[in-house]
Amino acid sequence: MHLCKSQNQSSSMEALQTVSIAAMPLLLKARMFKPISSLSFSHKKSKSPLLNLTQFPKSKFTKFNAISPSDSTQPAAQPEKETETGSFDQDYKFDWFSHWYPLMPVCDLDKRAPCGKKVMGLDVVVWWDKNENEWKVFDDRCPHRLAPLSEGRIDQWGRLQCVYHGWCFGGSGDCKLIPQAPRDGPAVHSFPKACVGVYPSTVQYGIVWFWPNTDPQYKDILIKKKPPYIPELDDPSFFPQMFTRDVPYGYEVLIENLMDPAHVPYAHHGIMSIAPQPR
């Protein structure tokens, strides 16, 4: 009887082990794929008297709840614009090409020659129009053969001249001269297709700003919307120091690099003076 009982117990244990081993993957799967929304997070209030001495203001930002991942094919929601009341406008869509952008400090520009730059993926040329006594920002492509106007010159009449075939343009983007056109023929230089794209521009804080859209409807955008106001640059007690540097990457990489000062004594070794570190 004792032997039979041991055999029965052994059989029962093997059966339990078999059931446990078979059920283990299901249990692990149930735990691993448990939706995030069903997980409970508890916050224990600290008993430290130091935390009770400071009262933090109530946040005005919207609270977001965690949801479980899904295989939805719907596009991601656009960033929402915060209104004056602290709520968000769900229909708002940020337009990168509806804002003023700094292009170049005036101190780095030469009135005798055009200067080419790439901003927001746009190739532009900055040049001094002595006839209108102001800086102009054009599309850096001649409408003739798409040659870069930044490789051209300012002629003796103060016009921007293309380096390829000598087409000349005035401050309004209109073509003033096509050297190859017969003088007794039609005025082909006045055709709309002979004009170059002009970006709205202005000078503020000693910097040339431009609006990245050549559509004629934005010609007078400066009246409706001005570049951002920077109090420090408008304060005569401040001494701003400006410089420009062309880097072959986007702004997000640059910002990440500038927020990492720990790399300076090593990546810029011998270039920037850093206080000696203690041994």
Backbone as JSON, one array per atom type, in Angstrom:
{
  "sequence": "MHLCKSQNQSSSMEALQTVSIAAMPLLLKARMFKPISSLSFSHKKSKSPLLNLTQFPKSKFTKFNAISPSDSTQPAAQPEKETETGSFDQDYKFDWFSHWYPLMPVCDLDKRAPCGKKVMGLDVVVWWDKNENEWKVFDDRCPHRLAPLSEGRIDQWGRLQCVYHGWCFGGSGDCKLIPQAPRDGPAVHSFPKACVGVYPSTVQYGIVWFWPNTDPQYKDILIKKKPPYIPELDDPSFFPQMFTRDVPYGYEVLIENLMDPAHVPYAHHGIMSIAPQPR",
  "N": [[0.84, -1.2, 0.0], [1.9, 1.18, 0.79], [3.88, 1.49, -1.15], [2.33, 1.69, -3.46], [1.0, 4.03, -2.89], [3.1, 5.83, -2.97], [3.79, 5.64, -5.64], [1.46, 6.63, -6.78], [1.53, 9.23, -5.77], [3.86, 10.07, -7.01], [3.09, 9.97, -9.69], [1.1, 11.88, -9.65], [2.57, 14.18, -9.04], [4.21, 14.37, -11.32], [2.26, 14.86, -13.2], [1.3, 17.32, -12.33], [3.61, 18.84, -12.68], [3.85, 18.67, -15.43], [1.52, 20.0, -16.25], [2.07, 22.5, -15.14], [4.41, 23.26, -16.53], [3.41, 23.33, -19.12], [1.54, 25.34, -18.88], [3.06, 27.53, -18.28], [4.2, 29.11, -20.5], [1.83, 30.33, -21.42], [1.11, 31.81, -19.2], [3.3, 33.55, -18.99], [3.04, 34.86, -21.42], [0.6, 36.11, -21.05], [1.29, 37.9, -19.07], [3.34, 39.39, -20.26], [2.13, 40.65, -22.44], [0.27, 42.28, -21.38], [-1.98, 44.96, -21.49], [-0.88, 48.38, -21.43], [-2.61, 50.24, -20.4], [-4.02, 48.89, -18.49], [-2.36, 48.53, -16.41], [-1.57, 49.29, -13.06], [-0.55, 52.2, -11.47], [0.89, 53.45, -8.64], [1.31, 56.17, -6.44], [3.26, 57.06, -3.82], [2.94, 59.23, -1.21], [5.4, 61.37, -0.04], [6.8, 61.46, 3.23], [8.53, 63.31, 4.04], [9.32, 66.35, 5.64], [10.5, 68.4, 4.23], [9.6, 68.49, 1.62], [7.1, 69.49, 1.89], [7.38, 72.13, 2.35], [7.52, 73.62, 0.09], [5.33, 74.9, -2.25], [4.1, 73.99, -5.25], [3.13, 75.59, -8.27], [0.05, 75.04, -10.0], [0.08, 73.06, -12.89], [-0.37, 74.17, -16.24], [-0.52, 72.6, -18.39], [-1.86, 70.07, -20.55], [-3.02, 66.93, -19.34], [-1.87, 63.72, -20.17], [-2.93, 60.43, -20.86], [-1.72, 57.1, -20.53], [-1.85, 54.69, -23.12], [-2.59, 51.5, -24.54], [-0.47, 50.0, -27.04], [-1.36, 49.9, -30.51], [-2.31, 48.56, -33.73], [-3.14, 50.5, -35.46], [-3.83, 52.19, -38.5], [-4.15, 54.86, -38.79], [-3.05, 58.22, -39.4], [-0.48, 59.94, -37.51], [-1.31, 62.27, -34.94], [-1.35, 65.82, -35.42], [0.79, 68.33, -33.96], [-0.64, 70.28, -31.37], [-1.89, 73.62, -31.0], [-1.41, 75.83, -28.36], [-3.83, 77.74, -26.75], [-4.78, 81.03, -25.46], [-6.16, 80.52, -23.15], [-5.07, 78.24, -22.17], [-5.9, 75.85, -23.2], [-5.9, 73.51, -26.02], [-5.8, 73.8, -29.55], [-7.17, 71.63, -31.7], [-7.29, 71.64, -34.44], [-5.14, 73.02, -35.36], [-2.25, 73.46, -37.37], [1.14, 73.52, -37.66], [3.0, 75.74, -39.64], [5.94, 75.79, -41.18], [6.89, 77.55, -43.05], [5.76, 79.99, -42.7], [6.87, 82.03, -41.19], [9.26, 84.42, -39.93], [12.77, 84.26, -40.58], [16.12, 84.41, -39.38], [18.8, 85.39, -41.44], [21.44, 86.4, -42.2], [24.01, 88.16, -40.42], [24.42, 91.65, -40.83], [26.97, 92.63, -40.65], [28.56, 90.64, -41.7], [28.18, 90.67, -44.38], [28.86, 91.67, -47.76], [28.61, 94.52, -49.61], [29.44, 94.7, -52.18], [29.28, 92.29, -53.47], [27.22, 89.43, -54.2], [25.77, 87.06, -51.85], [25.42, 83.7, -51.16], [23.14, 81.45, -49.53], [21.79, 78.63, -47.72], [18.73, 78.01, -46.38], [16.23, 76.52, -44.46], [16.08, 74.54, -46.36], [16.04, 75.99, -48.67], [17.62, 77.57, -51.36], [19.05, 80.63, -51.34], [19.91, 84.03, -52.22], [21.63, 86.81, -51.02], [21.84, 90.24, -51.52], [23.07, 93.61, -52.04], [21.05, 96.25, -52.88], [21.71, 99.06, -54.35], [20.21, 100.97, -55.58], [17.72, 101.02, -54.35], [18.6, 101.15, -51.85], [18.8, 99.07, -49.89], [18.92, 95.73, -48.44], [18.43, 92.79, -50.37], [16.69, 89.71, -50.89], [16.83, 86.99, -52.88], [15.61, 84.23, -54.89], [18.01, 81.78, -55.42], [18.48, 81.19, -58.19], [18.86, 81.63, -61.56], [16.31, 82.51, -63.83], [16.75, 81.78, -66.42], [18.76, 79.64, -67.13], [18.93, 78.4, -64.72], [21.23, 78.93, -63.28], [23.31, 79.6, -60.41], [22.66, 82.62, -58.86], [24.17, 83.68, -56.87], [26.74, 83.29, -57.6], [27.22, 85.28, -59.29], [27.54, 88.81, -60.0], [27.55, 92.3, -58.94], [26.58, 94.74, -61.09], [27.72, 97.81, -62.75], [25.55, 99.48, -62.66], [24.23, 98.79, -60.43], [22.76, 96.43, -60.49], [21.79, 92.99, -60.11], [23.7, 90.62, -61.6], [23.71, 87.76, -63.61], [26.1, 85.14, -63.69], [26.31, 83.44, -65.81], [25.0, 84.02, -68.43], [24.76, 86.71, -68.28], [22.33, 87.96, -67.66], [20.45, 90.58, -66.17], [19.09, 91.81, -63.12], [16.67, 93.72, -61.31], [15.83, 95.27, -58.11], [13.24, 94.42, -57.61], [13.02, 91.96, -58.67], [12.53, 91.89, -61.33], [13.55, 91.43, -64.71], [16.09, 93.29, -66.13], [17.8, 93.38, -68.25], [18.68, 91.48, -71.11], [21.38, 90.44, -72.58], [21.71, 89.02, -75.01], [19.41, 89.4, -76.45], [17.89, 90.86, -79.32], [18.04, 94.37, -79.94], [16.14, 95.68, -81.46], [14.04, 93.98, -81.35], [11.26, 92.19, -79.76], [10.46, 93.09, -76.35], [11.71, 90.97, -74.58], [12.79, 90.71, -72.1], [10.98, 91.68, -70.34], [9.08, 89.79, -69.94], [7.02, 87.71, -67.84], [8.16, 85.21, -67.18], [10.81, 85.75, -67.2], [11.48, 86.84, -64.84], [12.87, 86.79, -61.5], [12.46, 84.93, -58.46], [11.43, 86.64, -55.52], [12.07, 87.08, -52.12], [10.33, 88.28, -49.26], [11.97, 90.62, -47.16], [13.86, 92.06, -44.43], [15.71, 94.25, -42.22], [16.7, 93.8, -38.97], [17.85, 94.32, -35.7], [20.42, 94.39, -36.69], [20.53, 92.22, -38.34], [19.78, 90.38, -41.27], [16.63, 89.41, -42.11], [14.33, 87.01, -43.49], [11.31, 86.08, -45.22], [10.22, 82.93, -45.94], [8.85, 82.57, -48.55], [7.94, 83.1, -51.82], [5.59, 83.88, -52.93], [3.46, 86.33, -54.33], [1.46, 87.28, -52.63], [2.56, 87.58, -50.15], [4.08, 89.81, -50.21], [3.86, 92.22, -48.77], [4.1, 91.33, -46.15], [5.48, 92.16, -43.93], [4.12, 94.29, -42.85], [1.97, 93.12, -41.59], [3.04, 91.13, -39.96], [5.87, 90.99, -37.95], [9.43, 90.28, -37.52], [10.49, 88.2, -34.71], [10.53, 89.74, -31.49], [13.35, 90.62, -29.66], [14.35, 91.45, -26.64], [16.93, 91.83, -25.46], [18.66, 92.26, -27.62], [17.72, 94.65, -28.44], [18.39, 96.37, -26.52], [20.49, 98.97, -25.66], [22.45, 98.73, -23.72], [23.42, 96.22, -23.86], [25.93, 94.25, -25.44], [25.99, 92.75, -28.28], [27.53, 89.93, -29.8], [28.12, 88.69, -32.89], [28.33, 85.93, -35.12], [28.72, 83.76, -37.92], [28.42, 80.4, -39.08], [28.72, 77.82, -41.36], [27.29, 74.68, -41.33], [27.16, 71.23, -42.12], [24.63, 69.93, -41.43], [21.4, 69.36, -39.87], [19.33, 71.54, -37.77], [18.54, 70.19, -35.46], [20.57, 68.43, -34.78], [22.61, 70.23, -34.25], [21.61, 71.66, -32.0], [21.5, 69.6, -30.12], [24.2, 69.12, -29.87], [25.15, 71.54, -28.81], [24.01, 71.47, -26.32], [25.54, 69.76, -24.93], [27.95, 70.17, -23.08], [30.01, 68.66, -22.01], [31.66, 67.55, -23.89], [33.43, 69.42, -24.77], [36.18, 69.93, -23.69], [37.51, 67.8, -24.82], [36.74, 67.14, -27.52], [37.32, 69.6, -28.59], [39.97, 70.0, -27.98], [42.76, 71.92, -27.12], [41.85, 74.04, -28.58], [39.8, 75.54, -27.39], [39.95, 77.31, -24.37], [39.98, 75.71, -21.35], [39.33, 75.36, -17.9], [41.76, 73.76, -15.83], [41.33, 70.35, -14.85], [40.76, 68.79, -11.66], [43.03, 66.41, -10.24]],
  "CA": [[0.0, 0.0, 0.0], [2.78, 2.35, 0.86], [4.52, 1.61, -2.45], [1.32, 2.18, -4.41], [0.74, 5.43, -2.58], [4.23, 6.62, -3.47], [3.69, 5.71, -7.1], [0.38, 7.57, -7.11], [2.01, 10.59, -5.52], [4.83, 10.41, -8.06], [2.34, 10.24, -10.92], [0.41, 13.16, -9.48], [3.56, 15.25, -9.13], [4.6, 14.51, -12.72], [1.14, 15.49, -13.91], [1.29, 18.73, -11.96], [4.74, 19.48, -13.34], [3.52, 18.78, -16.86], [0.54, 21.07, -16.4], [2.72, 23.76, -14.83], [5.31, 23.6, -17.63], [2.6, 23.67, -20.29], [0.82, 26.6, -18.64], [3.99, 28.63, -18.05], [4.25, 30.08, -21.62], [0.6, 31.1, -21.46], [1.15, 32.77, -18.11], [4.26, 34.58, -19.36], [2.47, 35.64, -22.52], [-0.44, 36.97, -20.5], [1.93, 38.98, -18.32], [4.14, 40.24, -21.15], [1.3, 41.41, -23.36], [-0.78, 42.96, -20.65], [-2.04, 46.34, -21.98], [-0.34, 49.38, -20.52], [-3.7, 50.96, -19.75], [-4.56, 48.11, -17.38], [-1.41, 48.5, -15.31], [-1.88, 50.27, -12.02], [0.61, 52.92, -10.97], [0.56, 54.12, -7.38], [2.28, 57.17, -6.01], [3.29, 57.19, -2.37], [3.26, 60.58, -0.77], [6.56, 61.39, 0.84], [6.58, 61.98, 4.57], [9.59, 64.26, 4.36], [8.77, 67.7, 5.85], [11.12, 69.36, 3.32], [8.8, 68.6, 0.41], [5.88, 70.22, 2.19], [7.68, 73.55, 2.51], [7.39, 74.27, -1.21], [4.07, 74.68, -2.94], [4.32, 74.17, -6.67], [1.91, 76.05, -8.96], [-0.65, 74.04, -10.8], [0.51, 73.08, -14.28], [-1.41, 74.52, -17.2], [-0.44, 71.7, -19.53], [-2.85, 69.01, -20.59], [-2.55, 65.64, -18.84], [-2.02, 62.66, -21.15], [-3.05, 59.11, -20.28], [-1.05, 56.06, -21.29], [-2.76, 53.76, -23.79], [-1.88, 50.35, -25.06], [-0.15, 50.14, -28.46], [-2.29, 49.27, -31.44], [-1.85, 48.47, -35.11], [-3.97, 51.41, -36.23], [-3.19, 52.79, -39.67], [-4.46, 56.27, -38.85], [-1.85, 59.04, -39.28], [-0.24, 60.52, -36.2], [-1.95, 63.56, -34.75], [-0.49, 66.97, -35.55], [0.94, 69.06, -32.69], [-1.72, 71.22, -31.15], [-1.48, 74.96, -30.61], [-1.98, 76.23, -27.09], [-4.53, 79.01, -26.8], [-4.53, 81.89, -24.32], [-6.79, 79.96, -21.96], [-4.35, 77.05, -21.75], [-6.37, 74.68, -23.94], [-5.21, 73.28, -27.28], [-6.62, 73.79, -30.75], [-6.88, 70.37, -32.39], [-7.24, 71.86, -35.89], [-3.97, 73.82, -35.69], [-1.14, 72.79, -38.03], [2.26, 74.46, -37.73], [3.53, 75.96, -40.98], [7.32, 76.25, -41.04], [7.19, 78.57, -44.05], [4.96, 81.18, -42.41], [7.55, 82.73, -40.1], [10.5, 85.09, -40.28], [13.98, 83.53, -40.2], [17.36, 85.18, -39.53], [19.58, 84.89, -42.57], [22.85, 86.75, -42.07], [24.31, 89.46, -39.83], [24.84, 92.63, -41.83], [28.43, 92.8, -40.55], [29.23, 89.59, -42.46], [27.82, 90.8, -45.79], [29.64, 92.59, -48.58], [27.72, 95.21, -50.55], [30.0, 94.64, -53.53], [29.13, 90.96, -54.05], [26.11, 88.65, -53.64], [26.13, 86.0, -50.91], [24.46, 82.6, -51.21], [22.9, 80.69, -48.31], [20.7, 77.65, -47.75], [17.94, 78.09, -45.16], [14.98, 75.77, -44.58], [16.15, 73.8, -47.61], [15.91, 76.92, -49.78], [18.84, 78.26, -51.8], [18.75, 82.04, -51.5], [21.05, 84.91, -52.41], [21.47, 88.13, -50.4], [22.66, 91.23, -52.21], [22.76, 94.99, -51.72], [20.47, 97.02, -53.97], [22.07, 100.45, -54.08], [19.17, 101.84, -56.14], [16.68, 101.13, -53.33], [19.33, 101.33, -50.6], [18.41, 98.03, -48.93], [19.31, 94.36, -48.76], [17.42, 92.0, -51.05], [16.85, 88.26, -50.82], [16.26, 86.39, -54.09], [15.82, 82.81, -55.17], [19.36, 81.68, -55.98], [18.43, 80.51, -59.49], [18.5, 82.48, -62.68], [15.2, 81.88, -64.55], [17.17, 81.39, -67.77], [19.32, 78.29, -67.12], [19.0, 77.99, -63.32], [22.56, 79.13, -62.72], [23.23, 80.3, -59.11], [22.92, 84.07, -58.93], [25.18, 84.01, -55.87], [28.05, 83.24, -58.27], [27.29, 86.42, -60.2], [28.17, 90.05, -59.56], [26.75, 93.52, -58.98], [27.15, 95.52, -62.19], [27.96, 99.23, -62.47], [24.27, 100.14, -62.44], [23.66, 98.28, -59.19], [21.85, 95.32, -60.75], [22.34, 91.66, -59.89], [23.98, 90.05, -62.91], [23.99, 86.33, -63.63], [27.44, 84.85, -64.15], [26.29, 82.53, -66.96], [24.73, 84.71, -69.68], [24.73, 88.15, -68.08], [21.02, 88.55, -67.4], [20.51, 91.52, -65.05], [17.82, 91.91, -62.4], [16.51, 94.82, -60.38], [15.47, 94.91, -56.74], [11.91, 93.82, -57.56], [13.08, 90.66, -59.31], [12.28, 92.03, -62.76], [14.74, 91.37, -65.56], [16.38, 94.6, -66.72], [18.59, 93.27, -69.48], [19.12, 90.21, -71.67], [22.37, 90.9, -73.57], [21.6, 88.32, -76.28], [18.17, 89.76, -77.14], [18.08, 91.98, -80.27], [17.5, 95.62, -79.45], [14.96, 96.07, -82.23], [13.05, 92.92, -81.23], [10.33, 92.34, -78.63], [11.09, 93.27, -75.03], [11.57, 89.67, -73.93], [13.23, 90.8, -70.71], [9.84, 92.08, -69.52], [8.16, 88.67, -69.8], [6.97, 87.22, -66.45], [9.06, 84.07, -66.97], [12.18, 86.24, -67.1], [11.67, 87.41, -63.5], [13.41, 85.9, -60.48], [11.67, 84.94, -57.23], [11.88, 87.57, -54.48], [11.58, 86.79, -50.77], [10.23, 89.45, -48.38], [13.13, 90.71, -46.27], [14.01, 93.27, -43.63], [16.86, 94.26, -41.33], [16.33, 94.05, -37.58], [18.95, 93.98, -34.79], [21.64, 94.2, -37.46], [20.43, 90.91, -38.99], [18.86, 90.29, -42.4], [15.59, 88.39, -41.94], [13.54, 86.8, -44.7], [10.09, 85.27, -45.14], [10.53, 81.91, -46.94], [7.79, 82.32, -49.53], [8.02, 84.11, -52.88], [4.25, 84.17, -53.44], [3.21, 87.78, -54.26], [0.54, 87.66, -51.55], [3.35, 87.88, -48.95], [4.96, 90.93, -50.52], [3.79, 93.2, -47.68], [3.88, 90.58, -44.91], [6.12, 92.88, -42.83], [3.13, 95.16, -42.23], [1.08, 92.31, -40.76], [3.79, 90.32, -39.0], [7.28, 91.38, -37.91], [10.29, 89.27, -36.9], [10.33, 88.14, -33.25], [11.17, 90.8, -30.7], [14.36, 90.13, -28.71], [14.65, 92.65, -25.84], [18.37, 92.01, -25.21], [19.28, 92.83, -28.81], [17.21, 96.01, -28.61], [18.86, 97.14, -25.37], [21.83, 99.5, -25.97], [23.42, 98.36, -22.7], [23.97, 94.91, -24.23], [26.86, 94.26, -26.57], [25.88, 91.45, -28.94], [28.62, 89.49, -30.66], [27.51, 87.8, -33.87], [29.17, 85.25, -36.1], [28.0, 82.71, -38.65], [29.21, 79.23, -39.46], [27.95, 76.86, -42.14], [27.49, 73.3, -40.88], [26.43, 70.33, -43.05], [23.62, 69.1, -40.8], [20.21, 70.08, -39.47], [19.37, 72.27, -36.51], [18.34, 69.32, -34.31], [21.89, 67.92, -34.4], [23.35, 71.35, -33.68], [21.1, 71.94, -30.66], [21.93, 68.5, -29.25], [25.63, 69.29, -29.63], [25.36, 72.7, -27.94], [23.54, 71.13, -24.98], [26.45, 68.74, -24.39], [29.24, 70.84, -22.83], [31.03, 67.73, -21.53], [32.56, 67.13, -24.97], [34.27, 70.55, -25.18], [37.63, 69.8, -23.44], [38.08, 66.66, -25.54], [36.54, 67.31, -28.96], [37.94, 70.88, -28.96], [41.21, 70.06, -27.21], [43.75, 72.83, -27.66], [41.2, 75.12, -29.32], [39.09, 76.36, -26.42], [40.62, 77.28, -23.07], [39.16, 75.12, -20.3], [40.02, 75.31, -16.61], [42.32, 72.41, -15.58], [40.53, 69.5, -13.99], [41.52, 68.24, -10.52], [43.49, 65.03, -10.42]],
  "C": [[0.87, 1.25, 0.0], [3.47, 2.59, -0.48], [3.56, 2.16, -3.47], [1.04, 3.65, -4.17], [1.86, 6.32, -3.1], [4.17, 6.75, -4.98], [2.59, 6.68, -7.51], [0.81, 9.01, -6.89], [2.99, 11.03, -6.6], [4.12, 10.75, -9.35], [1.63, 11.58, -10.84], [1.37, 14.32, -9.62], [4.0, 15.47, -10.57], [3.5, 15.19, -13.52], [1.08, 16.97, -13.61], [2.43, 19.48, -12.63], [4.47, 19.68, -14.82], [2.56, 19.92, -17.11], [1.18, 22.43, -16.17], [3.62, 24.21, -15.97], [4.52, 24.03, -18.86], [1.92, 25.02, -20.11], [1.75, 27.78, -18.51], [4.07, 29.6, -19.23], [3.0, 30.93, -21.7], [0.58, 32.17, -20.39], [2.11, 33.91, -18.43], [3.71, 35.47, -20.46], [1.42, 36.6, -22.0], [0.17, 38.15, -19.76], [2.68, 39.94, -19.23], [3.28, 41.13, -22.02], [0.12, 42.06, -22.66], [-0.83, 44.42, -21.08], [-1.55, 47.33, -20.94], [-1.46, 50.07, -19.75], [-4.25, 50.21, -18.56], [-3.59, 48.02, -16.21], [-1.73, 49.59, -14.32], [-0.59, 50.87, -11.51], [0.19, 53.66, -9.71], [1.68, 55.06, -7.0], [2.17, 57.33, -4.5], [3.74, 58.59, -1.99], [4.4, 60.55, 0.23], [6.21, 62.01, 2.18], [7.63, 63.01, 4.96], [9.01, 65.65, 4.54], [9.35, 68.72, 4.88], [10.27, 69.56, 2.08], [7.53, 69.39, 0.65], [6.11, 71.72, 2.34], [7.47, 74.32, 1.22], [6.07, 73.91, -1.84], [4.27, 75.0, -4.41], [3.04, 74.64, -7.33], [1.33, 74.96, -9.83], [-0.26, 74.17, -12.26], [-0.66, 73.4, -15.19], [-1.41, 73.6, -18.4], [-1.49, 70.59, -19.41], [-2.25, 67.7, -20.11], [-2.85, 64.57, -19.87], [-2.05, 61.32, -20.43], [-2.36, 58.09, -21.16], [-2.07, 55.11, -21.88], [-1.93, 52.62, -24.33], [-1.61, 50.53, -26.53], [-1.15, 49.39, -29.32], [-1.7, 49.29, -32.83], [-2.67, 49.38, -36.0], [-3.19, 52.02, -37.37], [-3.5, 54.27, -39.79], [-3.19, 57.08, -38.68], [-1.73, 59.64, -37.89], [-0.85, 61.91, -36.12], [-0.93, 64.68, -34.86], [-0.35, 67.67, -34.2], [-0.11, 70.14, -32.57], [-1.19, 72.55, -30.66], [-2.19, 75.35, -29.32], [-2.61, 77.6, -27.21], [-4.24, 79.81, -25.54], [-5.12, 81.32, -23.04], [-6.1, 78.7, -21.47], [-4.81, 75.79, -22.44], [-5.65, 74.59, -25.28], [-6.21, 73.21, -28.42], [-6.25, 72.57, -31.57], [-6.75, 70.56, -33.89], [-5.99, 72.63, -36.31], [-2.88, 72.95, -36.31], [-0.02, 73.79, -38.24], [2.81, 74.52, -39.15], [4.92, 76.57, -40.85], [7.64, 77.4, -41.98], [6.32, 79.82, -43.88], [5.54, 81.94, -41.22], [8.81, 83.39, -40.64], [11.69, 84.28, -39.78], [15.2, 84.44, -40.36], [18.24, 84.55, -40.6], [21.08, 85.14, -42.4], [22.98, 88.04, -41.27], [24.83, 90.41, -40.91], [26.36, 92.79, -41.82], [29.2, 91.76, -41.35], [28.93, 89.67, -43.96], [28.69, 91.85, -46.47], [28.72, 93.21, -49.62], [28.22, 95.11, -51.99], [29.76, 93.3, -54.21], [27.94, 90.24, -53.42], [26.62, 87.52, -52.76], [25.04, 84.94, -50.92], [24.37, 81.86, -49.89], [21.79, 79.68, -48.56], [20.01, 77.68, -46.39], [16.62, 77.38, -45.4], [14.92, 74.98, -45.89], [16.03, 74.67, -48.85], [17.26, 77.55, -50.09], [18.48, 79.71, -52.11], [20.04, 82.82, -51.7], [20.7, 86.27, -51.81], [22.38, 89.11, -51.13], [22.16, 92.64, -51.9], [22.27, 95.73, -52.96], [20.72, 98.5, -53.69], [21.03, 101.43, -54.64], [18.03, 102.04, -55.14], [17.28, 101.23, -51.93], [18.87, 100.34, -49.52], [18.87, 96.67, -49.41], [18.13, 93.61, -49.37], [17.74, 90.52, -50.9], [16.09, 87.65, -52.0], [16.39, 84.88, -54.04], [17.16, 82.68, -55.9], [19.38, 80.85, -57.26], [18.02, 81.51, -60.56], [17.37, 81.8, -63.46], [15.58, 81.4, -65.95], [17.63, 79.94, -67.8], [19.57, 77.78, -65.7], [20.4, 78.08, -62.73], [22.44, 79.88, -61.39], [23.59, 81.77, -59.25], [23.96, 84.5, -57.9], [26.59, 83.94, -56.44], [28.23, 84.42, -59.22], [27.96, 87.63, -59.57], [27.15, 91.19, -59.55], [27.36, 94.42, -60.06], [27.23, 97.0, -61.82], [26.68, 100.02, -62.25], [23.54, 99.61, -61.19], [22.67, 97.15, -59.37], [22.57, 93.99, -60.47], [22.48, 90.96, -61.24], [24.34, 88.58, -62.8], [25.36, 86.08, -64.26], [27.45, 84.04, -65.44], [26.11, 83.27, -68.28], [24.53, 86.22, -69.5], [23.37, 88.77, -67.9], [21.11, 89.42, -66.15], [19.13, 91.72, -64.45], [17.84, 93.09, -61.44], [16.04, 94.33, -59.02], [14.1, 94.28, -56.6], [11.86, 92.45, -58.23], [12.84, 90.71, -60.81], [13.58, 92.04, -63.54], [14.91, 92.72, -66.26], [17.1, 94.49, -68.06], [18.86, 91.81, -69.81], [20.09, 90.56, -72.8], [22.19, 90.26, -74.94], [20.35, 88.7, -77.07], [18.42, 90.93, -78.09], [17.39, 93.24, -79.77], [16.24, 96.05, -80.19], [13.86, 95.01, -82.18], [12.1, 93.17, -80.06], [11.08, 92.43, -77.31], [10.93, 91.98, -74.21], [11.98, 89.73, -72.46], [12.07, 91.17, -69.77], [8.82, 90.95, -69.34], [8.17, 88.17, -68.35], [7.94, 86.07, -66.18], [10.52, 84.5, -66.88], [12.47, 86.84, -65.73], [12.21, 86.34, -62.55], [12.56, 86.02, -59.22], [12.28, 85.83, -56.16], [11.24, 87.18, -53.15], [11.43, 88.1, -49.99], [11.39, 89.46, -47.38], [13.12, 92.03, -45.53], [15.26, 93.14, -42.79], [16.39, 94.64, -39.94], [17.43, 93.52, -36.68], [20.25, 93.75, -35.54], [21.68, 92.86, -38.18], [19.45, 91.01, -40.15], [17.92, 89.12, -42.15], [14.86, 88.21, -43.26], [12.36, 85.89, -44.41], [10.18, 84.23, -46.26], [9.39, 81.56, -47.89], [7.81, 83.45, -50.55], [6.65, 84.44, -53.47], [3.97, 85.67, -53.28], [2.29, 88.2, -53.13], [1.28, 88.0, -50.26], [4.29, 89.06, -49.17], [5.01, 91.94, -49.38], [3.55, 92.52, -46.33], [4.48, 91.31, -43.71], [5.13, 93.81, -42.13], [2.25, 94.38, -41.25], [1.83, 91.57, -39.65], [5.27, 90.67, -39.09], [8.11, 90.24, -37.32], [10.15, 89.29, -35.38], [11.13, 89.23, -32.54], [12.1, 90.18, -29.67], [14.82, 91.32, -27.88], [16.15, 92.89, -25.66], [19.07, 92.64, -26.42], [18.82, 94.25, -29.08], [17.66, 96.93, -27.48], [20.27, 97.65, -25.65], [22.87, 99.15, -24.92], [24.03, 96.99, -22.96], [24.89, 95.07, -25.43], [26.81, 92.9, -27.25], [27.09, 91.16, -29.82], [28.08, 88.42, -31.6], [28.57, 87.17, -34.76], [28.33, 84.17, -36.75], [28.97, 81.59, -39.0], [28.29, 78.26, -40.2], [28.3, 75.45, -41.69], [26.63, 72.38, -41.74], [25.45, 69.4, -42.35], [22.48, 69.99, -40.31], [20.32, 70.71, -38.09], [19.25, 71.34, -35.3], [19.66, 68.71, -33.85], [22.71, 69.01, -33.74], [22.91, 71.64, -32.24], [21.55, 70.86, -29.68], [23.41, 68.65, -28.91], [25.89, 70.44, -28.66], [24.92, 72.42, -26.51], [24.4, 70.06, -24.32], [27.81, 69.36, -24.14], [30.35, 69.9, -22.38], [32.03, 67.34, -22.62], [33.61, 68.19, -25.29], [35.76, 70.32, -24.91], [38.29, 68.67, -24.21], [37.94, 66.82, -27.06], [37.19, 68.59, -29.47], [39.25, 71.08, -28.18], [42.23, 70.97, -27.9], [43.17, 74.01, -28.42], [40.52, 76.09, -28.37], [39.75, 76.19, -25.06], [39.64, 76.8, -22.0], [39.97, 75.06, -19.01], [40.54, 73.9, -16.36], [41.47, 71.64, -14.59], [41.38, 68.97, -12.83], [41.89, 66.79, -10.76], [42.78, 64.1, -9.45]]
}
